[in-house]
Amino acid sequence: QVQLEESGGGLAHTGDSLRLSCAASGRTFSRSAVGWFRQAPGKERDFVAAIVSWNGGIYYADAVKGRFTISRDGTKNTVDLQMNSLKPAATAVYYCAATTYYRGTYRLPRGYNDWGQGTQVTVSS
């Protein structure tokens, strides 16, 4: 079973940038769909972005489109999330998730079976 580990979270101010990274051990991302989700206190886990190897698809939530970029680094076996123009609403724990086959959706948590432990992102105004 693959193990996922997020890194790159931390404190930021409005307008700053952060880059999150999701590293996999036990499997490569070359034949995976990898998604980023975030969960603020007391709220549901929301979709942020996904990248899919078998169809080349890249998907974003409307709230982050144009500001966040998801990418895969094959040499490092990571999937990164570049977050620009951060807003306080981005404050949440960010999780990466992966699946080796399509489970009906890339935008809901049920679309993935492997999850990391999460990394905290806090954006102050």
JOGI-V712347 format. One record per pair of residues at least 4 apart in sequence whose ideal C-beta (glycine too) atoms are under 8 Angstrom apart, sorted by sequence separation. I is the first residue (numbers start at 0). J is the second residue. D is the distance in Angstrom with one decimal. If there is no record, write none. Layout:
{{I	J	D} {I	J	D}}
//
This chain:
{{11	15	3.9} {23	27	6.9} {27	31	7.6} {38	42	6.3} {51	55	7.0} {59	63	5.6} {60	64	7.0} {63	67	3.9} {72	76	7.3} {85	89	5.1} {98	102	5.8} {101	105	7.9} {106	110	7.0} {11	16	7.5} {23	28	5.7} {26	31	7.2} {28	33	5.8} {38	43	7.0} {51	56	4.2} {59	64	4.4} {72	77	4.9} {104	109	6.8} {105	110	5.3} {11	17	5.4} {38	44	4.3} {50	56	7.3} {51	57	7.5} {71	77	7.4} {72	78	7.6} {103	109	7.5} {104	110	4.2} {37	44	7.2} {38	45	7.0} {49	56	7.5} {50	57	5.3} {51	58	7.7} {71	78	5.1} {72	79	6.5} {82	89	6.8} {102	109	6.5} {103	110	6.5} {9	17	6.6} {23	31	7.8} {36	44	4.9} {37	45	5.7} {49	57	7.2} {50	58	7.9} {59	67	6.5} {70	78	7.1} {71	79	7.7} {102	110	4.7} {8	17	7.1} {36	45	6.2} {48	57	7.4} {49	58	4.6} {69	78	6.6} {70	79	5.3} {101	110	7.8} {102	111	7.2} {7	17	6.3} {36	46	5.8} {37	47	5.4} {48	58	6.5} {59	69	7.5} {69	79	7.2} {102	112	7.5} {7	18	5.3} {8	19	6.4} {36	47	5.9} {48	59	5.0} {69	80	5.4} {70	81	7.2} {7	19	4.2} {21	33	6.5} {34	46	6.7} {35	47	4.3} {47	59	7.5} {48	60	6.9} {57	69	6.1} {68	80	7.4} {69	81	7.8} {96	108	7.1} {98	110	6.4} {6	19	7.1} {7	20	5.1} {34	47	7.5} {35	48	4.9} {47	60	5.5} {67	80	6.1} {68	81	4.4} {80	93	7.3} {98	111	4.7} {5	19	6.1} {6	20	5.1} {21	35	7.3} {34	48	6.9} {35	49	7.3} {46	60	5.2} {67	81	6.6} {96	110	7.9} {97	111	6.1} {98	112	5.5} {5	20	7.0} {34	49	4.0} {45	60	6.9} {48	63	6.6} {67	82	5.1} {68	83	7.8} {80	95	8.0} {96	111	3.5} {97	112	7.8} {98	113	7.0} {5	21	5.4} {6	22	7.1} {19	35	7.1} {33	49	6.7} {34	50	7.9} {47	63	5.8} {66	82	7.0} {67	83	7.1} {96	112	8.0} {97	113	4.6} {4	21	7.2} {32	49	6.2} {33	50	5.6} {66	83	5.1} {78	95	6.4} {96	113	6.4} {3	21	5.7} {4	22	5.1} {32	50	7.2} {33	51	8.0} {66	84	4.7} {96	114	4.9} {3	22	7.2} {32	51	4.4} {48	67	5.8} {50	69	4.9} {52	71	7.5} {63	82	7.6} {66	85	7.9} {95	114	7.5} {96	115	7.3} {3	23	5.7} {4	24	7.5} {32	52	6.9} {47	67	6.6} {48	68	8.0} {49	69	6.9} {50	70	7.1} {94	114	5.8} {95	115	4.9} {2	23	7.1} {31	52	5.8} {32	53	7.6} {48	69	4.1} {50	71	5.7} {94	115	5.6} {1	23	5.3} {2	24	4.8} {30	52	5.4} {94	116	7.8} {1	24	6.9} {2	25	5.6} {29	52	6.0} {30	53	6.8} {94	117	4.7} {1	25	4.5} {28	52	6.9} {93	117	6.3} {0	25	6.3} {1	26	4.0} {92	117	4.2} {93	118	5.4} {62	88	7.5} {63	89	8.0} {92	118	6.9} {93	119	7.7} {92	119	5.4} {93	120	5.5} {50	78	6.1} {91	119	7.9} {92	120	7.6} {91	120	6.2} {90	120	6.4} {89	120	6.2} {90	121	5.1} {48	80	6.2} {90	122	5.1} {47	80	7.0} {89	122	5.0} {35	69	6.5} {88	122	7.8} {85	120	7.9} {87	122	5.0} {33	69	7.9} {86	122	6.2} {87	123	6.7} {85	122	4.6} {87	124	5.0} {33	71	7.3} {82	120	7.6} {28	71	5.8} {35	78	7.8} {29	73	6.5} {28	73	7.6} {33	78	4.3} {35	80	4.9} {27	73	7.9} {45	91	7.9} {47	93	7.2} {60	106	7.7} {58	105	5.5} {28	76	5.9} {53	101	7.9} {58	106	6.7} {27	76	5.5} {28	77	7.5} {42	91	7.9} {56	105	7.4} {28	78	5.8} {44	94	7.0} {39	90	6.3} {37	89	7.4} {39	91	4.3} {22	75	7.3} {23	76	5.5} {38	91	5.5} {39	92	7.9} {22	76	6.6} {23	77	7.4} {37	91	3.8} {38	92	5.2} {51	105	6.5} {22	77	5.0} {37	92	6.7} {21	77	6.0} {37	93	4.9} {38	94	7.0} {49	105	4.3} {20	77	4.9} {21	78	4.7} {36	93	7.3} {37	94	7.1} {49	106	7.2} {20	78	7.6} {21	79	7.3} {35	93	6.2} {36	94	4.9} {20	79	5.0} {21	80	7.7} {35	94	7.2} {36	95	7.8} {46	105	7.8} {19	79	6.6} {20	80	7.8} {35	95	5.5} {36	96	6.3} {46	106	4.4} {18	79	6.0} {19	80	4.3} {34	95	7.0} {35	96	7.8} {46	107	6.8} {18	80	7.1} {33	95	6.2} {34	96	4.9} {18	81	5.1} {19	82	6.9} {33	96	7.0} {34	97	7.6} {18	82	7.0} {33	97	4.9} {44	108	5.4} {16	81	7.1} {17	82	4.9} {32	97	6.8} {16	82	6.2} {31	97	4.9} {32	98	5.2} {16	83	4.7} {31	98	6.6} {32	99	7.9} {16	84	7.6} {17	85	6.5} {31	99	5.6} {16	85	6.7} {28	97	7.0} {30	99	6.2} {32	101	7.0} {14	84	6.0} {15	85	5.2} {14	85	6.7} {26	97	7.9} {34	105	6.1} {7	79	8.0} {13	85	6.5} {34	106	7.9} {36	108	6.4} {12	85	7.7} {13	86	6.1} {26	99	7.6} {32	105	6.0} {11	85	5.1} {13	87	6.3} {19	93	5.7} {21	95	3.3} {23	97	6.8} {19	95	7.7} {21	97	8.0} {34	110	7.0} {34	111	5.8} {32	110	7.4} {32	111	7.4} {38	117	7.7} {37	120	7.5} {8	93	6.3} {5	93	6.3} {5	94	6.8} {5	95	5.4} {3	95	5.4} {3	96	7.2} {3	97	6.2} {21	115	6.2} {1	97	6.2} {19	118	6.3} {19	120	7.5} {17	120	6.3} {15	122	7.3} {11	120	7.1} {13	122	6.3} {3	113	5.8} {5	115	4.6} {8	118	3.3} {9	119	7.6} {11	121	7.1} {12	122	7.0} {13	123	7.1} {2	113	7.8} {3	114	6.5} {4	115	5.6} {5	116	7.0} {7	118	6.5} {8	119	4.9} {9	120	7.0} {10	121	5.1} {11	122	5.0} {12	123	5.6} {13	124	5.2} {1	113	5.0} {3	115	3.7} {4	116	7.1} {5	117	6.1} {6	118	6.2} {8	120	4.8} {9	121	7.4} {10	122	8.0} {11	123	7.4} {12	124	7.7} {0	113	6.9} {5	118	4.1} {10	123	7.0}}
//
